[in-house]
Amino acid sequence: MELNSKYSIILYKWFSMSYNQFEHYQYKPNRTKKQLEDYKSPRIIISDLRELTDTVDDYSRFDNFEKKSHKRCN
C-alpha cells in the first residue's frame, strides 16, 4: 500500500484502530450490535477529522480541503 501523505497515514491508522476494535469485540458479549457496526464502519464528523489531521486552521472551506488533498495525491 502506498500512503503518500501524512493525511492518508493518519486516516489509515484511525480506520485500522476502529476495525481492530471490531475484531476484538465481535465475539464478546459486552458490546451492542450498534457499537460493533460503528467499529466495523466508522464515521467521523468534519470537525473531528480536522482535529485528527491538524487542519483546524487550514482549509477554511471544505471544498478547498478536497482540492488540495487531490493535488497532493496526484
N, C-alpha and C positions, 0 to 999 in steps of 0.2 A: 504494500500500500504506500502510495506516495502522498504524504501530507506535507505540503509545501509552505504553509503559512502557520503562524502561531495560532490563528483563529481555528484552523482545521484541527490542529493538535488539541487545543482546549476543548473543542466540541467532541472530538473523538473520545477523550478521557471522560467527559461528562456522560456521554451515551454509554460508554463501556461500564462506568460505575453503576449506572442505573440497571443495565442488563445483568451485571454481576449480582446485584441485589435480587433481581428477579430469579436468577438461577439458584441463589442461596435459599430463598424463602418459598419457592414454588411448591415444595412438598411438606412444608411445615405449617401447622395449623394456626400460627399466630399472626397471619396476615389475611386481610379480606381479599375477595376477588378484585375489587376496585384497586386496592393497593398493588396487587400483583400486576394488574393491567397497566397501572401507571409506571411501574418499574420496567415493564416489557416495552411499552410505547410511551416514553417520556415526552412531556411537553414543557415548554419554557416560555414565559412571557417576555416581551421585548425588554422591559426594564431589567429583568434578571439576566437576560442574555448580554445586555450592555455592561452590566457589572461583571459578569463572568469573563468577558473578553476585554475588560478595561477600556471600554469605548464610551463611557458615560458622557464625557465632554467632547467626544468626536462625533462626526456624522449627525449633525443637528436634525436631519430628516432621514427617515429610514431608507428611502429610495437612494440616498447618497451612500449609505452603508452597502446596499446591494451593488451599486455601480462600482465602487472602489474595491469591493471584495472580488467582483468578477474580473476586474482588471488585473488583480494580483494573481488570480488563478490561471489566467491566460498566458 
